[in-house]
Each structure stands twice: as structure tokens, then as C-alpha cells.
């Protein structure tokens, strides 16, 4: 099967060159790499254009949409499997792509495969623990039957490090317009249609952010808004239960480590997540009135 890989970029000159070098030296090298650049003000386009096998598509910054832009790039690609990455994700080893697409190659029922996000060196302590909780070391393959037990995690997918079967993608209707969580939307479509969704824990990238409480609020406002709009498609037990388990696990470890400053920062982070999510849901409900 042929493999395409898509990377949306914006002012990525500090990252894109090294990322492309790593991708082009993989054990399973992509047959094409498409960089979709949103009018960067730095040298991103020039750097990416200098690599053989890399095609750059330039769009206006105001035209970027998480779902529609990726859908456009998907349609521009030719791969039987289309992978997505973000500009700030770094493959942990040379087998990243090989491991990422393996579930799709192994089982024709698998529509989507996502990799594991490891914290970067600069990740603060509570962020490392959150990553360990959300992206565990054990691979899994999920179906509609797993929704009662797994809840919202049955729909887990991440376009930080993902792969899509081309035929399944078009059968499911693609991303469509969405400003957030286009990956979860596709996973929910896939699971609902009877496909399988894989988590390949051996396909690792380094990716993390030390978000401020305001940034975390904005991110979770968008997530809450997305979940409320798509509540009929993403039908499962509340994500609050999964969030509660995360809070208990991380807080327990921080207390055991006597990392009380990090515990306080984690508390603020959790508050911002919760208020952001609730506010986003309320905003979505008002829009329906």
C-alpha cells in the first residue's frame, strides 16, 4: 500500500526541517509528504520545498480549518493510507510510521490508527503524568462493543500522530468543517459504522505543551463546544468520569512525590479544563435555541 503524510504548518521554520529529515529516514518512508502552510511569515515554505518528495500547498491563514484543511490535503494525496502529524511532534524512532500503519495493514476492518504521545524534555511534571495517563504503553483496538466499558475513550484518535485508510475515510464522509477534534469525529464515525479504531502504543512521538490556565480554558471550551454539537454521534458515558480518574491518579502521584507546587498548578489546570468544557457546552446549547 502507498502512504501519504500530511503536515499542517504555521511559522514552523524552527521545527520543519528536522522533522522532515526524520520522516524521510524512516524504515517505512512515505511515498509523498504534503505540507499545508497557512501563510507563514518565516522560512517554513522555503525549507520544506527544499526536500525531495515534499509538496507544499499554501493557503491563506484565514482559510485554515482543522477539518476542512486536512480534508483538502487528504483529497490532494494519493496514498492508500494517509497519515497526519503536527509540526511540533517528533517521531521517537525510525520505526514510527511502520508501527503506526501496522494495525491498518494487519486488519482490513481498522479504519484509523493513532500513536502514542510522549512528553518532551521541557514538559512540567504534572503534564508528564497527564501524558502517561492518556497515552499508556499498551496498544488496543476498539469497536462499538467497547463503548459501554471505555466511554469516550472508545473514540480516541489524535491527528498529532494518526493514519487513515483511504477507502474508509471517503466512505465515512471525511472530516468536514470542524474547529476542533476532527480526529475524534472520524473515530466516532468509524466506530458507529462498524469499523475498528486502533491505538498503536509502539508508534511514539514526542509532543506536549505547558499550557497556561487561560490557554487550557480556551482549548477545553472548544472541546466542550465540539462534544455538545456532536453529542448524538459521540454517544457514551460522560467524559467527566474519565477526567475524575485522571485527576485522582495525577494528584496521588504528585502528593507521593511531595511536588506541592506542581499539585497547585495541576489544580488550576483542572479547574480551567472543567470550566472551559462546561462553558463550551453551554455556548453550543444556546446556539441551538
Long-range contacts (C-beta under 8 A, 24 or more apart in sequence): 1-79, 1-80, 1-81, 1-101, 1-105, 2-31, 2-78, 2-79, 2-80, 2-81, 3-28, 3-30, 3-31, 3-79, 3-80, 3-81, 3-82, 3-83, 3-97, 3-101, 4-30, 4-31, 4-32, 4-33, 4-34, 4-77, 4-78, 4-79, 4-81, 4-82, 4-83, 5-30, 5-32, 5-33, 5-34, 5-79, 5-82, 5-83, 5-84, 5-85, 5-97, 6-33, 6-34, 6-35, 6-36, 6-70, 6-73, 6-74, 6-77, 6-82, 6-83, 6-84, 6-85, 7-33, 7-34, 7-35, 7-36, 7-84, 7-85, 7-86, 7-87, 8-35, 8-36, 8-37, 8-38, 8-64, 8-69, 8-70, 8-73, 8-86, 8-87, 9-35, 9-36, 9-37, 9-38, 9-40, 9-44, 9-48, 9-87, 10-37, 10-38, 10-39, 10-40, 10-44, 10-61, 10-64, 10-87, 11-40, 11-41, 11-42, 11-44, 12-37, 12-40, 12-42, 12-44, 12-87, 12-88, 13-40, 13-42, 13-43, 13-44, 13-47, 15-87, 15-88, 16-44, 16-47, 16-48, 16-87, 17-47, 17-48, 18-90, 19-85, 19-87, 19-89, 19-90, 20-47, 20-48, 20-51, 20-54, 22-90, 22-91, 22-94, 23-85, 23-91, 23-97, 24-51, 24-53, 25-94, 26-91, 26-94, 26-95, 26-96, 26-97, 26-98, 27-94, 27-95, 27-97, 27-98, 28-95, 28-97, 28-98, 28-101, 29-97, 30-79, 30-83, 30-97, 31-78, 31-79, 32-77, 32-78, 32-79, 34-73, 34-76, 34-77, 36-69, 36-70, 36-72, 36-73, 38-63, 38-64, 38-69, 65-177, 65-178, 65-179, 66-175, 66-178, 66-179, 66-180, 66-181, 66-182, 67-175, 67-176, 67-177, 67-178, 67-179, 67-182, 67-185, 68-175, 68-176, 68-177, 70-159, 70-175, 70-182, 71-174, 71-175, 71-176, 74-164, 74-166, 74-169, 74-174, 74-175, 79-166, 80-165, 80-166, 80-167, 81-105, 81-163, 81-164, 81-165, 81-166, 82-163, 82-164, 82-166, 82-169, 83-162, 83-163, 83-164, 84-159, 84-161, 84-162, 84-163, 84-164, 84-183, 85-159, 85-160, 85-161, 85-205, 86-159, 86-160, 86-207, 88-207, 89-117, 89-160, 89-161, 89-205, 89-206, 89-207, 90-120, 90-205, 90-206, 90-207, 91-204, 91-205, 92-118, 92-204, 92-205, 92-206, 93-204, 95-202, 95-203, 96-161, 96-203, 96-204, 96-205, 97-203, 99-200, 99-202, 99-203, 100-161, 100-162, 100-163, 100-200, 100-203, 101-163, 102-200, 102-203, 103-139, 103-141, 103-198, 103-200, 104-163, 104-165, 104-198, 107-141, 107-196, 109-194, 109-195, 109-196, 110-141, 110-165, 110-195, 110-196, 110-197, 110-198, 111-164, 111-165, 111-168, 111-169, 111-172, 111-186, 111-190, 111-195, 111-196, 111-197, 112-157, 112-162, 112-163, 112-164, 112-165, 112-168, 112-183, 112-186, 112-187, 112-190, 112-195, 112-197, 112-198, 113-162, 113-163, 113-197, 113-198, 113-199, 113-200, 113-203, 114-156, 114-157, 114-158, 114-161, 114-162, 114-163, 114-183, 114-197, 114-198, 114-199, 114-200, 115-158, 115-160, 115-161, 115-162, 115-200, 115-201, 115-203, 115-204, 115-205, 116-161, 116-199, 116-200, 116-201, 116-202, 116-203, 116-204, 116-205, 117-158, 117-160, 117-161, 117-204, 117-205, 117-206, 117-207, 117-208, 118-204, 118-205, 118-206, 118-207, 118-208, 119-206, 119-208, 120-206, 120-207, 120-208, 122-208, 122-210, 123-208, 123-210, 124-210, 124-262, 124-265, 125-254, 125-257, 125-259, 125-262, 126-250, 126-254, 126-259, 126-262, 126-263, 126-265, 126-266, 126-269, 127-208, 127-209, 127-210, 128-208, 129-249, 129-250, 129-253, 129-254, 130-246, 130-250, 131-208, 133-245, 133-246, 133-249, 133-250, 134-246, 135-201, 136-201, 137-201, 138-201, 139-198, 139-199, 139-200, 139-201, 139-202, 140-198, 140-199, 141-196, 141-197, 141-198, 141-199, 142-191, 142-196, 142-197, 142-198, 142-199, 143-191, 143-194, 143-195, 143-196, 143-197, 144-191, 144-192, 144-194, 147-191, 147-235, 147-236, 148-237, 150-236, 151-236, 151-237, 151-238, 151-239, 151-241, 151-242, 152-234, 152-236, 152-237, 152-238, 152-239, 152-242, 153-242, 154-191, 154-197, 154-236, 155-184, 155-187, 155-188, 155-191, 155-197, 155-234, 155-236, 156-184, 156-187, 156-197, 156-199, 157-183, 157-184, 157-186, 157-187, 157-197, 158-183, 159-183, 160-205, 160-207, 161-203, 161-205, 161-207, 168-195, 178-226, 179-222, 179-226, 180-222, 180-223, 180-225, 180-226, 181-222, 181-223, 181-226, 181-227, 184-226, 184-234, 185-226, 185-230, 185-233, 185-234, 188-230, 188-233, 188-234, 189-233, 192-233, 211-269, 213-268, 213-269, 213-271, 213-272, 214-272, 216-269, 216-272, 216-273, 216-276, 217-272, 217-273, 217-275, 217-276, 217-279, 218-276, 219-276, 220-272, 220-273, 220-274, 220-275, 220-276, 220-277, 220-280, 221-276, 221-277, 221-279, 221-280, 221-283, 222-280, 223-276, 223-277, 223-280, 224-276, 224-277, 224-278, 224-279, 224-280, 224-281, 224-284, 225-280, 225-281, 225-283, 225-284, 226-280, 227-277, 227-280, 227-281, 228-280, 228-281, 228-284, 228-285, 229-284, 239-277, 243-270, 243-273, 243-274
